[in-house]
Amino acid sequence: MPYMKREILNQIHYTIELSKGKIKNNIQELETIKILKVQCKANSSAGAQSSFWELPMPNDVKLCCDGSSIGNPGAAGIGVVFRDSEGDILGAFSKAIGTSTSFVAEIFEILTVIQKAVARGWYNIWVIFDSETAIKAFKNEKIP
């Protein structure tokens, strides 16, 4: 059996050298590549990346939130999960916000989840979101 396994792996490595395709960067492909120890041609899109989730400090609350739209503009929504320093879920919230752009949905989401945290008495908060454009808007005080 070890001989057969080695032959299969050799064929996989040989085939990859001939392949013109690129990986899709999804979790399944990244796990398979890691197990087989093969080199692949990366896709130019960002795709999936290996990362880890960090717990907030004691007495802090982490707000993991997102806002998005289907179309730009299009039907939009926001959502958040509130977690404590043990990683336990303190609450969650989602809401359709009508027709909006992705950018406006992200801005609205950030403001909404901060208001909800403060209303619950949580003042030491981490706000986690994925919009670089929204981050720049807040830094430059250019909120619509």
N, C-alpha and C positions, 0 to 999 in steps of 0.2 A: 504493500500500500504506500509506503513512503516514496517509492520510485514513481508511482503514478501521480502522487501529489506534486512531486518535483517537476515532472514532465508537464503537468497542467499549468503550473506557475511559470515555467519556461515559455510555454506557448502564449500565455497571457502577456508576459513581458515583451516577447517578440511581436505580437500583434499590436501592442500599444505603440511600438516604434514605427509601425507602418501606418497607423491610423492618422487620418487628417481631422477627425472629430475633436471636439472640446467637451470637457465636463460641464455639467449644468450647475455645479456648486450646491447641490442640495445635500441634506443630511445623509441620505442613504449612500450617495456616491462618495462623499467624503469619508464615511465609515468604511466602505468597501476598499477604497484606495489605501487607507491606513492599514487595514488588515492584510491586504495583498502586498503592501510595500512597493507600490508602483509609482512612477512619475507620469503625470498627465499634463496635457496642454490646458492651461487655465482659460476659462471663459473671461472675456473682458468685463462682463457685468459683475456687480458686487456679489450677488448670491449669498449663500450661507457662509457664515464664518464661525469659527470656534470662539466661545466666550464663556464667561461665568457671571453669576449673579451675586452681588455683594450685599450682605445684610447691613441695614442701617445701624448706627451707634445706639446704645441704650438710651431710652427716652426720645428717640427720633422716630418719625414715621416716613416710610418711603412711598411715594406716589408714582406708580408705574402707569403712565397714561399714553393715550394715542387719540388722534383725531384724523379723520380721513373722509374722502368723498369718492363716489363712483361717478367719474366724469369730472371735468374741471371747467365750469362749475357742474355740480350734480348733487344727488342725494347724499347728505353728509351726516356723520355721527361722531360722538366722542365716547371715551370710556376710560376708567381708571380702576386700579386695584390698590388698596391701602394695606401696607404690611408693617408689622412692628419689628423690633430688633431680634426677635426669635424667628422671623420669617412667617409668622402666623398672619393670616388674612384678617384684617380688622373690618373690612368692608369693601364693597365694589359698587360701581355705578356706571351705567351706560345710558345714552340718550340720543335719539335722532334729533338733528337740529335744522332740518329742512334743506333747502338748496343752498349750497355754498361751495367755495373753492377749498382745496386741501389746505392751503395756507391759512385761510380764515378759520377753518375747523380746528387746526392746530392751536392757533392763538386763543380761540374761544375755549378750547379744552383746557389749556394751561390756566387761564383765569378762573374757570369754573371749578377745577379741582382744588386750587388754592383756597378759594372761598369756602368750599365744602370742608376742607381740612381745618381751617380757622374756626368755622362754625362748630366743629366737634371739639374744639379746644386744643388742637394739635398745632403748635407753633414752631417746633423744631422739625422741619420737613425737608425731604430730598424730593425734588421733582425730576423724574426721569422721563424723557421723551426723545423722539428720533428726528426732529425737524431742525436741520442746521439753519434754514431760512428763518424759522421762528426764533431761534436763539439769537441770531444777528439782529432781528427786529427788536427784541427786548434789550439787548446790549446797546443799541443805537437809539433807544427810546422812540421807535417808529412803529408803534402798535396801531393798527387800523381802528 
